[in-house]
């Protein structure tokens, strides 16, 4: 009886480990961030995007004006990522920055979009 209980416990623990180790499918999106200027901009954008569910990694490059975002598509959409950036005061792809959020940015980060 003891052996059977140990066997069942072992089998259940193997199933749990196998299900926890399942790899989640992620995708990468590149978002244009034309109004980003400095490290402060990069931090603001990264913080805003990382608050979303399903975000794995955010890399903001203010020199290239691009953000590379790794995310779980079952949890978050690119449009939601763009909206988070817009609501933090920056343009994202073809979406303009939220004016109220833009006005709250530090002076060094308030560059008008062209």
TIVO-2410 file (N, C-alpha, C; in nm, 3 decimals):
# residues 114
REC num residu      c1      c2      c3 atome chaine
REC   1      X   0.082  -0.119   0.000     N      A
REC   1      X   0.000   0.000   0.000    CA      A
REC   1      X   0.087   0.126   0.000     C      A
REC   2      X   0.194   0.121   0.080     N      A
REC   2      X   0.285   0.234   0.089    CA      A
REC   2      X   0.349   0.262  -0.047     C      A
REC   3      X   0.392   0.156  -0.115     N      A
REC   3      X   0.455   0.172  -0.247    CA      A
REC   3      X   0.357   0.235  -0.345     C      A
REC   4      X   0.231   0.194  -0.338     N      A
REC   4      X   0.132   0.249  -0.428    CA      A
REC   4      X   0.111   0.398  -0.402     C      A
REC   5      X   0.105   0.438  -0.278     N      A
REC   5      X   0.089   0.579  -0.244    CA      A
REC   5      X   0.209   0.660  -0.292     C      A
REC   6      X   0.330   0.607  -0.273     N      A
REC   6      X   0.450   0.675  -0.320    CA      A
REC   6      X   0.448   0.687  -0.473     C      A
REC   7      X   0.404   0.583  -0.539     N      A
REC   7      X   0.396   0.585  -0.685    CA      A
REC   7      X   0.297   0.692  -0.732     C      A
REC   8      X   0.184   0.700  -0.668     N      A
REC   8      X   0.083   0.800  -0.704    CA      A
REC   8      X   0.137   0.941  -0.677     C      A
REC   9      X   0.200   0.961  -0.563     N      A
REC   9      X   0.257   1.091  -0.529    CA      A
REC   9      X   0.365   1.131  -0.630     C      A
REC  10      X   0.448   1.035  -0.668     N      A
REC  10      X   0.552   1.062  -0.767    CA      A
REC  10      X   0.490   1.100  -0.901     C      A
REC  11      X   0.391   1.026  -0.944     N      A
REC  11      X   0.323   1.053  -1.071    CA      A
REC  11      X   0.261   1.193  -1.071     C      A
REC  12      X   0.193   1.229  -0.964     N      A
REC  12      X   0.130   1.361  -0.953    CA      A
REC  12      X   0.237   1.470  -0.955     C      A
REC  13      X   0.347   1.451  -0.885     N      A
REC  13      X   0.452   1.553  -0.883    CA      A
REC  13      X   0.515   1.569  -1.020     C      A
REC  14      X   0.530   1.461  -1.096     N      A
REC  14      X   0.584   1.469  -1.231    CA      A
REC  14      X   0.488   1.548  -1.320     C      A
REC  15      X   0.360   1.524  -1.308     N      A
REC  15      X   0.261   1.598  -1.386    CA      A
REC  15      X   0.264   1.747  -1.354     C      A
REC  16      X   0.275   1.779  -1.225     N      A
REC  16      X   0.280   1.919  -1.185    CA      A
REC  16      X   0.404   1.987  -1.242     C      A
REC  17      X   0.518   1.924  -1.233     N      A
REC  17      X   0.642   1.980  -1.285    CA      A
REC  17      X   0.633   1.998  -1.436     C      A
REC  18      X   0.577   1.902  -1.506     N      A
REC  18      X   0.565   1.910  -1.651    CA      A
REC  18      X   0.471   2.024  -1.692     C      A
REC  19      X   0.363   2.043  -1.621     N      A
REC  19      X   0.269   2.148  -1.658    CA      A
REC  19      X   0.325   2.286  -1.624     C      A
REC  20      X   0.404   2.297  -1.520     N      A
REC  20      X   0.463   2.426  -1.483    CA      A
REC  20      X   0.575   2.464  -1.579     C      A
REC  21      X   0.640   2.370  -1.637     N      A
REC  21      X   0.750   2.397  -1.726    CA      A
REC  21      X   0.708   2.427  -1.869     C      A
REC  22      X   0.578   2.432  -1.894     N      A
REC  22      X   0.528   2.458  -2.028    CA      A
REC  22      X   0.570   2.596  -2.073     C      A
REC  23      X   0.624   2.605  -2.192     N      A
REC  23      X   0.669   2.732  -2.244    CA      A
REC  23      X   0.550   2.811  -2.300     C      A
REC  24      X   0.546   2.939  -2.266     N      A
REC  24      X   0.440   3.026  -2.312    CA      A
REC  24      X   0.487   3.095  -2.439     C      A
REC  25      X   0.399   3.099  -2.539     N      A
REC  25      X   0.433   3.161  -2.667    CA      A
REC  25      X   0.440   3.312  -2.651     C      A
REC  26      X   0.552   3.370  -2.694     N      A
REC  26      X   0.566   3.515  -2.691    CA      A
REC  26      X   0.591   3.567  -2.832     C      A
REC  27      X   0.564   3.694  -2.850     N      A
REC  27      X   0.592   3.763  -2.976    CA      A
REC  27      X   0.670   3.890  -2.944     C      A
REC  28      X   0.729   3.947  -3.047     N      A
REC  28      X   0.798   4.074  -3.031    CA      A
REC  28      X   0.735   4.177  -3.123     C      A
REC  29      X   0.720   4.296  -3.071     N      A
REC  29      X   0.667   4.407  -3.150    CA      A
REC  29      X   0.767   4.522  -3.143     C      A
REC  30      X   0.780   4.592  -3.254     N      A
REC  30      X   0.862   4.712  -3.257    CA      A
REC  30      X   0.765   4.829  -3.268     C      A
REC  31      X   0.775   4.920  -3.173     N      A
REC  31      X   0.687   5.037  -3.169    CA      A
REC  31      X   0.772   5.162  -3.189     C      A
REC  32      X   0.730   5.246  -3.283     N      A
REC  32      X   0.798   5.373  -3.305    CA      A
REC  32      X   0.760   5.468  -3.192     C      A
REC  33      X   0.861   5.532  -3.135     N      A
REC  33      X   0.838   5.629  -3.028    CA      A
REC  33      X   0.910   5.759  -3.066     C      A
REC  34      X   0.851   5.834  -3.159     N      A
REC  34      X   0.918   5.950  -3.219    CA      A
REC  34      X   0.950   6.063  -3.124     C      A
REC  35      X   0.880   6.075  -3.012     N      A
REC  35      X   0.905   6.187  -2.922    CA      A
REC  35      X   0.996   6.151  -2.805     C      A
REC  36      X   1.049   6.032  -2.803     N      A
REC  36      X   1.140   5.995  -2.695    CA      A
REC  36      X   1.276   6.061  -2.719     C      A
REC  37      X   1.335   6.112  -2.612     N      A
REC  37      X   1.458   6.190  -2.625    CA      A
REC  37      X   1.573   6.135  -2.540     C      A
REC  38      X   1.540   6.102  -2.415     N      A
REC  38      X   1.648   6.074  -2.320    CA      A
REC  38      X   1.617   5.950  -2.234     C      A
REC  39      X   1.704   5.926  -2.141     N      A
REC  39      X   1.687   5.813  -2.050    CA      A
REC  39      X   1.561   5.823  -1.966     C      A
REC  40      X   1.525   5.945  -1.929     N      A
REC  40      X   1.400   5.967  -1.852    CA      A
REC  40      X   1.281   5.923  -1.935     C      A
REC  41      X   1.283   5.955  -2.065     N      A
REC  41      X   1.175   5.913  -2.156    CA      A
REC  41      X   1.169   5.760  -2.160     C      A
REC  42      X   1.284   5.699  -2.177     N      A
REC  42      X   1.291   5.553  -2.185    CA      A
REC  42      X   1.235   5.488  -2.059     C      A
REC  43      X   1.271   5.542  -1.942     N      A
REC  43      X   1.222   5.487  -1.816    CA      A
REC  43      X   1.071   5.502  -1.803     C      A
REC  44      X   1.019   5.616  -1.844     N      A
REC  44      X   0.874   5.640  -1.836    CA      A
REC  44      X   0.799   5.543  -1.925     C      A
REC  45      X   0.847   5.526  -2.047     N      A
REC  45      X   0.782   5.434  -2.142    CA      A
REC  45      X   0.789   5.291  -2.091     C      A
REC  46      X   0.908   5.250  -2.048     N      A
REC  46      X   0.925   5.112  -2.000    CA      A
REC  46      X   0.835   5.085  -1.879     C      A
REC  47      X   0.828   5.178  -1.786     N      A
REC  47      X   0.743   5.161  -1.668    CA      A
REC  47      X   0.597   5.147  -1.707     C      A
REC  48      X   0.552   5.231  -1.800     N      A
REC  48      X   0.412   5.226  -1.843    CA      A
REC  48      X   0.378   5.093  -1.909     C      A
REC  49      X   0.466   5.044  -1.994     N      A
REC  49      X   0.440   4.919  -2.066    CA      A
REC  49      X   0.450   4.799  -1.973     C      A
REC  50      X   0.546   4.800  -1.882     N      A
REC  50      X   0.564   4.686  -1.791    CA      A
REC  50      X   0.446   4.667  -1.696     C      A
REC  51      X   0.362   4.768  -1.679     N      A
REC  51      X   0.244   4.755  -1.593    CA      A
REC  51      X   0.136   4.668  -1.656     C      A
REC  52      X   0.144   4.647  -1.787     N      A
REC  52      X   0.044   4.565  -1.856    CA      A
REC  52      X   0.068   4.417  -1.829     C      A
REC  53      X  -0.040   4.341  -1.822     N      A
REC  53      X  -0.029   4.196  -1.810    CA      A
REC  53      X   0.028   4.140  -1.940     C      A
REC  54      X   0.113   4.039  -1.929     N      A
REC  54      X   0.164   3.970  -2.046    CA      A
REC  54      X   0.289   4.030  -2.107     C      A
REC  55      X   0.347   4.131  -2.044     N      A
REC  55      X   0.470   4.191  -2.095    CA      A
REC  55      X   0.588   4.116  -2.034     C      A
REC  56      X   0.677   4.069  -2.120     N      A
REC  56      X   0.795   3.996  -2.074    CA      A
REC  56      X   0.918   4.084  -2.067     C      A
REC  57      X   0.936   4.171  -2.168     N      A
REC  57      X   1.056   4.254  -2.172    CA      A
REC  57      X   1.029   4.379  -2.255     C      A
REC  58      X   1.090   4.489  -2.215     N      A
REC  58      X   1.078   4.615  -2.288    CA      A
REC  58      X   1.217   4.675  -2.301     C      A
REC  59      X   1.257   4.705  -2.424     N      A
REC  59      X   1.385   4.769  -2.450    CA      A
REC  59      X   1.357   4.896  -2.530     C      A
REC  60      X   1.383   5.011  -2.471     N      A
REC  60      X   1.357   5.140  -2.535    CA      A
REC  60      X   1.489   5.200  -2.578     C      A
REC  61      X   1.499   5.235  -2.707     N      A
REC  61      X   1.619   5.297  -2.761    CA      A
REC  61      X   1.582   5.436  -2.810     C      A
REC  62      X   1.625   5.538  -2.736     N      A
REC  62      X   1.590   5.675  -2.773    CA      A
REC  62      X   1.671   5.725  -2.892     C      A
REC  63      X   1.783   5.660  -2.923     N      A
REC  63      X   1.861   5.700  -3.041    CA      A
REC  63      X   1.789   5.661  -3.170     C      A
REC  64      X   1.734   5.539  -3.171     N      A
REC  64      X   1.664   5.492  -3.291    CA      A
REC  64      X   1.515   5.526  -3.287     C      A
REC  65      X   1.468   5.573  -3.170     N      A
REC  65      X   1.326   5.607  -3.150    CA      A
REC  65      X   1.237   5.485  -3.167     C      A
REC  66      X   1.286   5.370  -3.115     N      A
REC  66      X   1.211   5.245  -3.124    CA      A
REC  66      X   1.207   5.175  -2.989     C      A
REC  67      X   1.097   5.107  -2.964     N      A
REC  67      X   1.084   5.021  -2.846    CA      A
REC  67      X   1.059   4.879  -2.894     C      A
REC  68      X   1.139   4.786  -2.845     N      A
REC  68      X   1.122   4.644  -2.875    CA      A
REC  68      X   1.054   4.583  -2.753     C      A
REC  69      X   0.936   4.526  -2.775     N      A
REC  69      X   0.857   4.472  -2.665    CA      A
REC  69      X   0.830   4.325  -2.689     C      A
REC  70      X   0.866   4.243  -2.591     N      A
REC  70      X   0.833   4.100  -2.596    CA      A
REC  70      X   0.710   4.080  -2.507     C      A
REC  71      X   0.609   4.014  -2.563     N      A
REC  71      X   0.483   4.002  -2.491    CA      A
REC  71      X   0.414   3.870  -2.523     C      A
REC  72      X   0.316   3.837  -2.440     N      A
REC  72      X   0.233   3.718  -2.460    CA      A
REC  72      X   0.106   3.763  -2.532     C      A
REC  73      X   0.089   3.725  -2.659     N      A
REC  73      X  -0.025   3.774  -2.735    CA      A
REC  73      X  -0.161   3.731  -2.681     C      A
REC  74      X  -0.164   3.625  -2.604     N      A
REC  74      X  -0.291   3.582  -2.544    CA      A
REC  74      X  -0.332   3.675  -2.429     C      A
REC  75      X  -0.237   3.755  -2.379     N      A
REC  75      X  -0.264   3.841  -2.264    CA      A
REC  75      X  -0.276   3.989  -2.299     C      A
REC  76      X  -0.208   4.033  -2.404     N      A
REC  76      X  -0.206   4.176  -2.436    CA      A
REC  76      X  -0.191   4.194  -2.588     C      A
REC  77      X  -0.252   4.300  -2.639     N      A
REC  77      X  -0.246   4.331  -2.782    CA      A
REC  77      X  -0.150   4.448  -2.805     C      A
REC  78      X  -0.098   4.457  -2.927     N      A
REC  78      X  -0.009   4.567  -2.962    CA      A
REC  78      X  -0.080   4.701  -2.943     C      A
REC  79      X  -0.206   4.708  -2.977     N      A
REC  79      X  -0.281   4.834  -2.960    CA      A
REC  79      X  -0.287   4.876  -2.813     C      A
REC  80      X  -0.292   4.780  -2.721     N      A
REC  80      X  -0.291   4.813  -2.578    CA      A
REC  80      X  -0.155   4.864  -2.534     C      A
REC  81      X  -0.049   4.809  -2.594     N      A
REC  81      X   0.086   4.856  -2.566    CA      A
REC  81      X   0.101   5.000  -2.615     C      A
REC  82      X   0.054   5.025  -2.737     N      A
REC  82      X   0.058   5.161  -2.792    CA      A
REC  82      X  -0.019   5.257  -2.702     C      A
REC  83      X  -0.137   5.216  -2.656     N      A
REC  83      X  -0.219   5.301  -2.570    CA      A
REC  83      X  -0.148   5.334  -2.439     C      A
REC  84      X  -0.077   5.237  -2.382     N      A
REC  84      X  -0.003   5.262  -2.258    CA      A
REC  84      X   0.107   5.367  -2.280     C      A
REC  85      X   0.174   5.358  -2.395     N      A
REC  85      X   0.278   5.456  -2.428    CA      A
REC  85      X   0.215   5.594  -2.448     C      A
REC  86      X   0.105   5.599  -2.522     N      A
REC  86      X   0.034   5.725  -2.548    CA      A
REC  86      X  -0.010   5.790  -2.416     C      A
REC  87      X  -0.063   5.709  -2.325     N      A
REC  87      X  -0.111   5.762  -2.197    CA      A
REC  87      X   0.002   5.802  -2.104     C      A
REC  88      X   0.126   5.762  -2.137     N      A
REC  88      X   0.241   5.805  -2.058    CA      A
REC  88      X   0.299   5.936  -2.111     C      A
REC  89      X   0.244   5.985  -2.224     N      A
REC  89      X   0.286   6.115  -2.275    CA      A
REC  89      X   0.368   6.112  -2.402     C      A
REC  90      X   0.378   5.996  -2.464     N      A
REC  90      X   0.461   5.982  -2.584    CA      A
REC  90      X   0.380   5.929  -2.701     C      A
REC  91      X   0.422   5.963  -2.821     N      A
REC  91      X   0.361   5.907  -2.940    CA      A
REC  91      X   0.402   5.761  -2.955     C      A
REC  92      X   0.315   5.683  -3.014     N      A
REC  92      X   0.343   5.541  -3.036    CA      A
REC  92      X   0.292   5.503  -3.174     C      A
REC  93      X   0.384   5.468  -3.264     N      A
REC  93      X   0.349   5.440  -3.403    CA      A
REC  93      X   0.273   5.559  -3.459     C      A
REC  94      X   0.151   5.540  -3.505     N      A
REC  94      X   0.074   5.650  -3.564    CA      A
REC  94      X  -0.017   5.721  -3.464     C      A
REC  95      X  -0.008   5.684  -3.337     N      A
REC  95      X  -0.094   5.744  -3.235    CA      A
REC  95      X  -0.020   5.861  -3.168     C      A
REC  96      X  -0.089   5.974  -3.156     N      A
REC  96      X  -0.030   6.091  -3.090    CA      A
REC  96      X  -0.033   6.075  -2.939     C      A
REC  97      X   0.060   6.141  -2.873     N      A
REC  97      X   0.068   6.138  -2.728    CA      A
REC  97      X  -0.057   6.201  -2.667     C      A
REC  98      X  -0.097   6.151  -2.552     N      A
REC  98      X  -0.204   6.211  -2.476    CA      A
REC  98      X  -0.156   6.350  -2.429     C      A
REC  99      X  -0.232   6.454  -2.462     N      A
REC  99      X  -0.190   6.592  -2.435    CA      A
REC  99      X  -0.172   6.619  -2.286     C      A
REC 100      X  -0.261   6.570  -2.203     N      A
REC 100      X  -0.250   6.593  -2.058    CA      A
REC 100      X  -0.125   6.525  -2.002     C      A
REC 101      X  -0.101   6.403  -2.044     N      A
REC 101      X   0.017   6.329  -1.998    CA      A
REC 101      X   0.145   6.396  -2.050     C      A
REC 102      X   0.141   6.443  -2.173     N      A
REC 102      X   0.256   6.511  -2.233    CA      A
REC 102      X   0.293   6.635  -2.152     C      A
REC 103      X   0.194   6.711  -2.110     N      A
REC 103      X   0.218   6.833  -2.033    CA      A
REC 103      X   0.279   6.805  -1.896     C      A
REC 104      X   0.261   6.686  -1.844     N      A
REC 104      X   0.315   6.649  -1.712    CA      A
REC 104      X   0.458   6.595  -1.719     C      A
REC 105      X   0.509   6.572  -1.840     N      A
REC 105      X   0.646   6.523  -1.855    CA      A
REC 105      X   0.746   6.630  -1.812     C      A
REC 106      X   0.867   6.589  -1.771     N      A
REC 106      X   0.971   6.687  -1.742    CA      A
REC 106      X   1.000   6.772  -1.866     C      A
REC 107      X   1.047   6.894  -1.846     N      A
REC 107      X   1.075   6.985  -1.958    CA      A
REC 107      X   1.163   6.920  -2.065     C      A
REC 108      X   1.264   6.845  -2.022     N      A
REC 108      X   1.356   6.785  -2.119    CA      A
REC 108      X   1.290   6.681  -2.209     C      A
REC 109      X   1.177   6.629  -2.166     N      A
REC 109      X   1.109   6.522  -2.241    CA      A
REC 109      X   0.994   6.572  -2.329     C      A
REC 110      X   0.965   6.700  -2.323     N      A
REC 110      X   0.851   6.753  -2.399    CA      A
REC 110      X   0.894   6.804  -2.535     C      A
REC 111      X   0.909   6.714  -2.627     N      A
REC 111      X   0.942   6.747  -2.765    CA      A
REC 111      X   0.817   6.726  -2.847     C      A
REC 112      X   0.778   6.827  -2.920     N      A
REC 112      X   0.658   6.815  -3.004    CA      A
REC 112      X   0.685   6.720  -3.120     C      A
REC 113      X   0.584   6.640  -3.156     N      A
REC 113      X   0.594   6.551  -3.272    CA      A
REC 113      X   0.590   6.634  -3.400     C      A
REC 114      X   0.660   6.585  -3.499     N      A
REC 114      X   0.660   6.655  -3.630    CA      A
REC 114      X   0.572   6.582  -3.727     C      A
***
